[in-house]
Amino acid sequence: MDFTTFTTTPMKNHPKTIRTRRNRYLLSVALVTAVCALIYTGYWWRYCRFRVVSNNAFISGNLIPVEADATGIVTQVLVEESQYVNKGDLLVRLDEHRAQTVLGQSRGELGQAVRKIGAVFATHRQMCQKLIAHSARLTKVRHDVLRLRQALPSGSVSEQAMQNAEDQMAALEAEMREAEAELKSVEAKVGGTDRTLHPDVEAAKYKYISAYLDYSRQQIHAPVSGYVSMRKVQVGNRVQPGDPLMTLVPLEHLWVEANLRETEIAKVRPGQPAEITVDLYGKSQIYHGTVEGLVPGTGSVFALLPPNNAAGNFIHIVERIPVRIALREDEIVKNPIRPGLSTTTSIDVRKSEQPPGASLAAISTQEYRTDIYNDELADAQAEAEEIIRNNLVQNNDTVEPNCKAPESVSAKNANAPQ
């Protein structure tokens, strides 16, 4: 081989060439790293330093329990899991025979109470008339005694007649005292009221209302609109008041519960905007929310077994504070989500007008109030009033204002003629 040709041909493996190529690669890597660092620094400076990001965040919502409010055997279940129901729809029907029997019994007891109190009012009027009759007879005898005493000195009447008249007056005075005591006894039962408002009638009336409500609660209605979940009730179950039957989940009002580290919470304030991505849709769908408030305590203090750091088993860990973030209803309706879904939440902490203790949470949505029970009490009272009217025998229900005992016998005895 020609030595001249060999010397003029570049050697790829020459140490100087390798060093030059290596330096060029290192410079490229350094330039790329510097550019990336610069870009990230600018991104952090303009965006990330004003953001608190957490993937320990989940969708939350109101889970409305449907519980039994009466005792009975389930005879019909009208809804199933994932089914949407409107407020007031019938969900479960219980056997109503026992409740209907108790309602009929209380209806009869209310009628008996009205008639019994009517008899007491009639007795009061009877005692009043009896007292007036005794008073009239006593007045007549007193007048006779007065005339006999005036005629006794002249001898026109005998002492025997005078004695008989005085004995009759004494007997009538005793009867008057007895009638006064009986009248006061009856007045103690009926004074100051009438038959429709008497305490005995009121007690029977509200016992009937209670039985009516128990009867009406044999049919269980949806307190709010929502989707049926966790249905436990089955036909044939014997339920008691308070037994859980199912859960209703309104999906129009949801929020995010983000559990932020205590080292990240210093600048978080109510009213700050947030961006949420749900794992269900990925980063292609971004939900926009607003911080409504910070829970006044870490999650550990609300746990079933809260920590007791004073017991000597203290371990320092970073605690998390739940933050409530409201979601826009239009975005939820357009892209439905469910409570419990995992999210990644980013809060813009630049805006801090509200104090940390403020709250923007509202209770204006439909699941915070139900009116399906509003008419039950009014209907029960109307039924009770009808029963009372049907059992009123006389129209004069009040105590007669003039039906009072006359002047007491003892007072009259002090002025009686001697």
Contacts in CASP RR format, 6 or more apart in sequence:
PFRMAT RR
TARGET T0000
AUTHOR 0000-0000-0000
METHOD contacts of the structure
MODEL  1
MDFTTFTTTPMKNHPKTIRTRRNRYLLSVALVTAVCALIYTGYWWRYCRF
RVVSNNAFISGNLIPVEADATGIVTQVLVEESQYVNKGDLLVRLDEHRAQ
TVLGQSRGELGQAVRKIGAVFATHRQMCQKLIAHSARLTKVRHDVLRLRQ
ALPSGSVSEQAMQNAEDQMAALEAEMREAEAELKSVEAKVGGTDRTLHPD
VEAAKYKYISAYLDYSRQQIHAPVSGYVSMRKVQVGNRVQPGDPLMTLVP
LEHLWVEANLRETEIAKVRPGQPAEITVDLYGKSQIYHGTVEGLVPGTGS
VFALLPPNNAAGNFIHIVERIPVRIALREDEIVKNPIRPGLSTTTSIDVR
KSEQPPGASLAAISTQEYRTDIYNDELADAQAEAEEIIRNNLVQNNDTVE
PNCKAPESVSAKNANAPQ
10 17 0 8 1.000
11 17 0 8 1.000
50 348 0 8 1.000
50 349 0 8 1.000
50 350 0 8 1.000
51 346 0 8 1.000
51 347 0 8 1.000
51 348 0 8 1.000
51 349 0 8 1.000
52 260 0 8 1.000
52 264 0 8 1.000
52 265 0 8 1.000
52 267 0 8 1.000
52 268 0 8 1.000
52 346 0 8 1.000
52 347 0 8 1.000
52 349 0 8 1.000
53 344 0 8 1.000
53 345 0 8 1.000
53 346 0 8 1.000
53 347 0 8 1.000
54 258 0 8 1.000
54 259 0 8 1.000
54 260 0 8 1.000
54 261 0 8 1.000
54 264 0 8 1.000
54 344 0 8 1.000
54 345 0 8 1.000
55 342 0 8 1.000
55 343 0 8 1.000
55 344 0 8 1.000
55 345 0 8 1.000
56 258 0 8 1.000
56 259 0 8 1.000
56 260 0 8 1.000
56 320 0 8 1.000
57 256 0 8 1.000
57 257 0 8 1.000
57 258 0 8 1.000
57 259 0 8 1.000
57 276 0 8 1.000
57 325 0 8 1.000
57 342 0 8 1.000
57 343 0 8 1.000
57 344 0 8 1.000
57 345 0 8 1.000
58 256 0 8 1.000
58 257 0 8 1.000
58 339 0 8 1.000
58 340 0 8 1.000
58 341 0 8 1.000
58 342 0 8 1.000
58 343 0 8 1.000
59 254 0 8 1.000
59 255 0 8 1.000
59 256 0 8 1.000
59 257 0 8 1.000
59 278 0 8 1.000
59 337 0 8 1.000
59 338 0 8 1.000
59 339 0 8 1.000
59 340 0 8 1.000
59 341 0 8 1.000
59 343 0 8 1.000
60 254 0 8 1.000
60 255 0 8 1.000
60 256 0 8 1.000
60 257 0 8 1.000
60 324 0 8 1.000
60 339 0 8 1.000
60 340 0 8 1.000
61 249 0 8 1.000
61 250 0 8 1.000
61 253 0 8 1.000
61 254 0 8 1.000
61 255 0 8 1.000
61 339 0 8 1.000
62 249 0 8 1.000
62 250 0 8 1.000
62 253 0 8 1.000
62 367 0 8 1.000
62 368 0 8 1.000
63 229 0 8 1.000
63 247 0 8 1.000
63 248 0 8 1.000
63 249 0 8 1.000
63 339 0 8 1.000
64 223 0 8 1.000
64 224 0 8 1.000
64 226 0 8 1.000
64 247 0 8 1.000
64 248 0 8 1.000
64 249 0 8 1.000
64 250 0 8 1.000
64 367 0 8 1.000
65 244 0 8 1.000
65 247 0 8 1.000
66 91 0 8 1.000
66 92 0 8 1.000
66 220 0 8 1.000
66 222 0 8 1.000
66 223 0 8 1.000
66 244 0 8 1.000
66 245 0 8 1.000
66 246 0 8 1.000
66 247 0 8 1.000
66 248 0 8 1.000
67 241 0 8 1.000
67 242 0 8 1.000
67 243 0 8 1.000
67 244 0 8 1.000
67 245 0 8 1.000
68 92 0 8 1.000
68 94 0 8 1.000
68 220 0 8 1.000
68 239 0 8 1.000
68 240 0 8 1.000
68 241 0 8 1.000
68 242 0 8 1.000
68 243 0 8 1.000
68 245 0 8 1.000
69 217 0 8 1.000
69 220 0 8 1.000
69 241 0 8 1.000
69 242 0 8 1.000
70 94 0 8 1.000
70 99 0 8 1.000
70 214 0 8 1.000
70 217 0 8 1.000
70 218 0 8 1.000
70 239 0 8 1.000
70 241 0 8 1.000
71 98 0 8 1.000
71 238 0 8 1.000
71 239 0 8 1.000
71 240 0 8 1.000
71 241 0 8 1.000
72 94 0 8 1.000
72 95 0 8 1.000
72 98 0 8 1.000
72 99 0 8 1.000
72 218 0 8 1.000
72 238 0 8 1.000
72 239 0 8 1.000
73 94 0 8 1.000
73 95 0 8 1.000
73 236 0 8 1.000
73 237 0 8 1.000
73 238 0 8 1.000
73 239 0 8 1.000
74 92 0 8 1.000
74 93 0 8 1.000
74 94 0 8 1.000
74 95 0 8 1.000
74 233 0 8 1.000
74 234 0 8 1.000
74 235 0 8 1.000
74 236 0 8 1.000
74 237 0 8 1.000
74 238 0 8 1.000
74 239 0 8 1.000
75 93 0 8 1.000
75 94 0 8 1.000
75 95 0 8 1.000
75 235 0 8 1.000
75 236 0 8 1.000
76 92 0 8 1.000
76 93 0 8 1.000
76 235 0 8 1.000
77 91 0 8 1.000
77 92 0 8 1.000
77 231 0 8 1.000
77 233 0 8 1.000
77 234 0 8 1.000
77 235 0 8 1.000
78 89 0 8 1.000
78 90 0 8 1.000
78 91 0 8 1.000
78 92 0 8 1.000
78 93 0 8 1.000
79 85 0 8 1.000
79 89 0 8 1.000
79 91 0 8 1.000
79 228 0 8 1.000
79 231 0 8 1.000
79 246 0 8 1.000
80 228 0 8 1.000
80 231 0 8 1.000
81 228 0 8 1.000
81 229 0 8 1.000
81 231 0 8 1.000
82 227 0 8 1.000
82 228 0 8 1.000
82 229 0 8 1.000
83 227 0 8 1.000
83 228 0 8 1.000
84 225 0 8 1.000
84 226 0 8 1.000
84 227 0 8 1.000
84 228 0 8 1.000
85 91 0 8 1.000
85 222 0 8 1.000
85 225 0 8 1.000
85 226 0 8 1.000
85 227 0 8 1.000
85 228 0 8 1.000
85 248 0 8 1.000
86 222 0 8 1.000
86 225 0 8 1.000
87 222 0 8 1.000
87 223 0 8 1.000
87 224 0 8 1.000
87 225 0 8 1.000
87 366 0 8 1.000
87 370 0 8 1.000
87 372 0 8 1.000
88 221 0 8 1.000
88 222 0 8 1.000
88 223 0 8 1.000
88 372 0 8 1.000
89 221 0 8 1.000
89 222 0 8 1.000
90 219 0 8 1.000
90 220 0 8 1.000
90 221 0 8 1.000
91 220 0 8 1.000
91 221 0 8 1.000
91 222 0 8 1.000
91 228 0 8 1.000
91 245 0 8 1.000
91 246 0 8 1.000
92 219 0 8 1.000
92 220 0 8 1.000
92 233 0 8 1.000
92 245 0 8 1.000
93 218 0 8 1.000
93 219 0 8 1.000
93 220 0 8 1.000
94 218 0 8 1.000
94 219 0 8 1.000
94 220 0 8 1.000
94 239 0 8 1.000
95 218 0 8 1.000
96 215 0 8 1.000
96 218 0 8 1.000
96 219 0 8 1.000
99 211 0 8 1.000
99 214 0 8 1.000
99 215 0 8 1.000
99 218 0 8 1.000
100 215 0 8 1.000
102 211 0 8 1.000
102 214 0 8 1.000
102 215 0 8 1.000
103 208 0 8 1.000
103 211 0 8 1.000
103 212 0 8 1.000
103 214 0 8 1.000
103 215 0 8 1.000
104 211 0 8 1.000
105 211 0 8 1.000
106 204 0 8 1.000
106 207 0 8 1.000
106 208 0 8 1.000
106 210 0 8 1.000
106 211 0 8 1.000
106 212 0 8 1.000
107 208 0 8 1.000
107 211 0 8 1.000
107 387 0 8 1.000
108 387 0 8 1.000
109 204 0 8 1.000
109 207 0 8 1.000
109 208 0 8 1.000
110 201 0 8 1.000
110 204 0 8 1.000
110 205 0 8 1.000
110 207 0 8 1.000
110 208 0 8 1.000
110 384 0 8 1.000
110 387 0 8 1.000
110 388 0 8 1.000
110 391 0 8 1.000
111 204 0 8 1.000
111 387 0 8 1.000
111 388 0 8 1.000
111 390 0 8 1.000
111 391 0 8 1.000
112 204 0 8 1.000
113 200 0 8 1.000
113 201 0 8 1.000
113 203 0 8 1.000
113 204 0 8 1.000
113 205 0 8 1.000
114 195 0 8 1.000
114 196 0 8 1.000
114 201 0 8 1.000
114 204 0 8 1.000
114 387 0 8 1.000
114 388 0 8 1.000
114 391 0 8 1.000
114 392 0 8 1.000
115 391 0 8 1.000
115 393 0 8 1.000
116 200 0 8 1.000
117 190 0 8 1.000
117 195 0 8 1.000
117 198 0 8 1.000
117 200 0 8 1.000
117 201 0 8 1.000
118 195 0 8 1.000
118 393 0 8 1.000
118 394 0 8 1.000
118 397 0 8 1.000
120 186 0 8 1.000
120 189 0 8 1.000
120 190 0 8 1.000
121 190 0 8 1.000
121 195 0 8 1.000
121 394 0 8 1.000
121 397 0 8 1.000
121 399 0 8 1.000
122 394 0 8 1.000
123 186 0 8 1.000
124 183 0 8 1.000
124 186 0 8 1.000
124 187 0 8 1.000
124 189 0 8 1.000
124 190 0 8 1.000
124 399 0 8 1.000
124 403 0 8 1.000
125 400 0 8 1.000
125 403 0 8 1.000
127 179 0 8 1.000
127 182 0 8 1.000
127 183 0 8 1.000
127 186 0 8 1.000
128 183 0 8 1.000
128 400 0 8 1.000
128 403 0 8 1.000
128 404 0 8 1.000
130 179 0 8 1.000
130 182 0 8 1.000
131 176 0 8 1.000
131 179 0 8 1.000
131 180 0 8 1.000
131 183 0 8 1.000
131 405 0 8 1.000
131 406 0 8 1.000
132 406 0 8 1.000
134 172 0 8 1.000
134 175 0 8 1.000
134 176 0 8 1.000
134 179 0 8 1.000
135 176 0 8 1.000
135 406 0 8 1.000
137 172 0 8 1.000
138 169 0 8 1.000
138 172 0 8 1.000
138 173 0 8 1.000
138 176 0 8 1.000
138 409 0 8 1.000
141 165 0 8 1.000
141 168 0 8 1.000
141 169 0 8 1.000
141 172 0 8 1.000
142 169 0 8 1.000
142 416 0 8 1.000
142 417 0 8 1.000
144 165 0 8 1.000
145 162 0 8 1.000
145 165 0 8 1.000
145 166 0 8 1.000
145 169 0 8 1.000
145 417 0 8 1.000
146 417 0 8 1.000
148 157 0 8 1.000
148 161 0 8 1.000
148 162 0 8 1.000
148 165 0 8 1.000
149 162 0 8 1.000
149 417 0 8 1.000
149 418 0 8 1.000
151 157 0 8 1.000
152 159 0 8 1.000
152 162 0 8 1.000
169 416 0 8 1.000
173 409 0 8 1.000
173 413 0 8 1.000
176 409 0 8 1.000
177 409 0 8 1.000
179 405 0 8 1.000
180 405 0 8 1.000
180 408 0 8 1.000
180 409 0 8 1.000
183 405 0 8 1.000
184 405 0 8 1.000
187 399 0 8 1.000
190 198 0 8 1.000
190 399 0 8 1.000
191 399 0 8 1.000
192 399 0 8 1.000
193 199 0 8 1.000
194 397 0 8 1.000
194 398 0 8 1.000
194 399 0 8 1.000
195 201 0 8 1.000
195 392 0 8 1.000
195 397 0 8 1.000
196 388 0 8 1.000
196 392 0 8 1.000
196 397 0 8 1.000
201 388 0 8 1.000
205 384 0 8 1.000
205 388 0 8 1.000
208 380 0 8 1.000
208 383 0 8 1.000
208 384 0 8 1.000
208 387 0 8 1.000
209 377 0 8 1.000
209 380 0 8 1.000
209 381 0 8 1.000
209 384 0 8 1.000
212 376 0 8 1.000
212 379 0 8 1.000
212 380 0 8 1.000
212 383 0 8 1.000
212 384 0 8 1.000
213 376 0 8 1.000
213 377 0 8 1.000
213 380 0 8 1.000
216 376 0 8 1.000
216 379 0 8 1.000
216 380 0 8 1.000
220 245 0 8 1.000
221 372 0 8 1.000
222 248 0 8 1.000
222 372 0 8 1.000
223 248 0 8 1.000
223 370 0 8 1.000
223 372 0 8 1.000
224 248 0 8 1.000
224 250 0 8 1.000
224 366 0 8 1.000
224 367 0 8 1.000
224 370 0 8 1.000
225 248 0 8 1.000
225 250 0 8 1.000
225 366 0 8 1.000
226 248 0 8 1.000
226 249 0 8 1.000
226 250 0 8 1.000
226 251 0 8 1.000
227 248 0 8 1.000
227 249 0 8 1.000
227 250 0 8 1.000
227 251 0 8 1.000
228 246 0 8 1.000
228 247 0 8 1.000
228 248 0 8 1.000
229 246 0 8 1.000
229 247 0 8 1.000
229 248 0 8 1.000
229 249 0 8 1.000
230 244 0 8 1.000
230 246 0 8 1.000
230 247 0 8 1.000
231 245 0 8 1.000
231 246 0 8 1.000
232 244 0 8 1.000
232 245 0 8 1.000
232 246 0 8 1.000
233 239 0 8 1.000
233 245 0 8 1.000
233 246 0 8 1.000
239 245 0 8 1.000
249 338 0 8 1.000
249 339 0 8 1.000
250 365 0 8 1.000
250 366 0 8 1.000
250 367 0 8 1.000
251 332 0 8 1.000
251 336 0 8 1.000
251 337 0 8 1.000
251 338 0 8 1.000
252 329 0 8 1.000
252 332 0 8 1.000
252 333 0 8 1.000
252 365 0 8 1.000
253 329 0 8 1.000
253 365 0 8 1.000
253 367 0 8 1.000
254 327 0 8 1.000
254 332 0 8 1.000
254 337 0 8 1.000
254 339 0 8 1.000
255 292 0 8 1.000
255 324 0 8 1.000
255 325 0 8 1.000
255 326 0 8 1.000
255 327 0 8 1.000
256 274 0 8 1.000
256 276 0 8 1.000
256 289 0 8 1.000
256 324 0 8 1.000
256 325 0 8 1.000
256 327 0 8 1.000
256 343 0 8 1.000
256 345 0 8 1.000
257 322 0 8 1.000
257 323 0 8 1.000
257 324 0 8 1.000
257 325 0 8 1.000
258 322 0 8 1.000
258 323 0 8 1.000
258 325 0 8 1.000
258 343 0 8 1.000
258 345 0 8 1.000
258 347 0 8 1.000
259 299 0 8 1.000
259 320 0 8 1.000
259 321 0 8 1.000
259 322 0 8 1.000
259 323 0 8 1.000
260 268 0 8 1.000
260 320 0 8 1.000
260 321 0 8 1.000
260 323 0 8 1.000
261 318 0 8 1.000
261 319 0 8 1.000
261 320 0 8 1.000
262 298 0 8 1.000
262 318 0 8 1.000
262 319 0 8 1.000
262 320 0 8 1.000
262 321 0 8 1.000
263 318 0 8 1.000
265 294 0 8 1.000
265 321 0 8 1.000
265 323 0 8 1.000
267 349 0 8 1.000
267 352 0 8 1.000
268 291 0 8 1.000
268 294 0 8 1.000
268 323 0 8 1.000
268 347 0 8 1.000
268 349 0 8 1.000
268 356 0 8 1.000
269 291 0 8 1.000
269 349 0 8 1.000
269 351 0 8 1.000
269 352 0 8 1.000
269 353 0 8 1.000
269 354 0 8 1.000
269 355 0 8 1.000
269 356 0 8 1.000
269 358 0 8 1.000
270 291 0 8 1.000
270 292 0 8 1.000
270 293 0 8 1.000
270 294 0 8 1.000
270 354 0 8 1.000
270 356 0 8 1.000
270 357 0 8 1.000
270 358 0 8 1.000
270 359 0 8 1.000
270 360 0 8 1.000
271 290 0 8 1.000
271 291 0 8 1.000
271 292 0 8 1.000
271 351 0 8 1.000
271 353 0 8 1.000
271 354 0 8 1.000
271 360 0 8 1.000
272 290 0 8 1.000
272 291 0 8 1.000
272 347 0 8 1.000
272 348 0 8 1.000
272 349 0 8 1.000
272 350 0 8 1.000
272 351 0 8 1.000
272 352 0 8 1.000
273 288 0 8 1.000
273 289 0 8 1.000
273 290 0 8 1.000
273 291 0 8 1.000
273 347 0 8 1.000
273 348 0 8 1.000
273 351 0 8 1.000
274 288 0 8 1.000
274 289 0 8 1.000
274 290 0 8 1.000
274 291 0 8 1.000
274 325 0 8 1.000
274 345 0 8 1.000
274 346 0 8 1.000
274 347 0 8 1.000
274 348 0 8 1.000
275 286 0 8 1.000
275 287 0 8 1.000
275 288 0 8 1.000
275 289 0 8 1.000
275 345 0 8 1.000
275 346 0 8 1.000
275 348 0 8 1.000
276 286 0 8 1.000
276 287 0 8 1.000
276 288 0 8 1.000
276 289 0 8 1.000
276 325 0 8 1.000
276 327 0 8 1.000
276 343 0 8 1.000
276 344 0 8 1.000
276 345 0 8 1.000
276 346 0 8 1.000
277 283 0 8 1.000
277 285 0 8 1.000
277 286 0 8 1.000
277 287 0 8 1.000
277 343 0 8 1.000
277 344 0 8 1.000
278 285 0 8 1.000
278 287 0 8 1.000
278 337 0 8 1.000
278 341 0 8 1.000
278 342 0 8 1.000
278 343 0 8 1.000
279 341 0 8 1.000
279 342 0 8 1.000
279 343 0 8 1.000
279 344 0 8 1.000
280 337 0 8 1.000
280 341 0 8 1.000
281 335 0 8 1.000
285 335 0 8 1.000
287 327 0 8 1.000
287 328 0 8 1.000
287 331 0 8 1.000
287 332 0 8 1.000
287 335 0 8 1.000
287 337 0 8 1.000
288 327 0 8 1.000
288 328 0 8 1.000
288 331 0 8 1.000
289 325 0 8 1.000
289 326 0 8 1.000
289 327 0 8 1.000
289 328 0 8 1.000
290 325 0 8 1.000
290 326 0 8 1.000
290 360 0 8 1.000
291 323 0 8 1.000
291 324 0 8 1.000
291 325 0 8 1.000
291 326 0 8 1.000
291 347 0 8 1.000
291 360 0 8 1.000
292 324 0 8 1.000
292 325 0 8 1.000
292 326 0 8 1.000
292 359 0 8 1.000
292 360 0 8 1.000
292 361 0 8 1.000
293 323 0 8 1.000
293 324 0 8 1.000
293 357 0 8 1.000
293 358 0 8 1.000
293 359 0 8 1.000
293 360 0 8 1.000
293 361 0 8 1.000
294 321 0 8 1.000
294 322 0 8 1.000
294 323 0 8 1.000
294 324 0 8 1.000
294 356 0 8 1.000
294 357 0 8 1.000
295 321 0 8 1.000
295 322 0 8 1.000
295 323 0 8 1.000
295 324 0 8 1.000
296 357 0 8 1.000
297 321 0 8 1.000
298 319 0 8 1.000
298 320 0 8 1.000
298 321 0 8 1.000
299 319 0 8 1.000
299 320 0 8 1.000
299 321 0 8 1.000
299 322 0 8 1.000
300 306 0 8 1.000
300 307 0 8 1.000
300 319 0 8 1.000
301 307 0 8 1.000
323 347 0 8 1.000
324 361 0 8 1.000
325 345 0 8 1.000
325 347 0 8 1.000
326 360 0 8 1.000
326 361 0 8 1.000
354 360 0 8 1.000
END
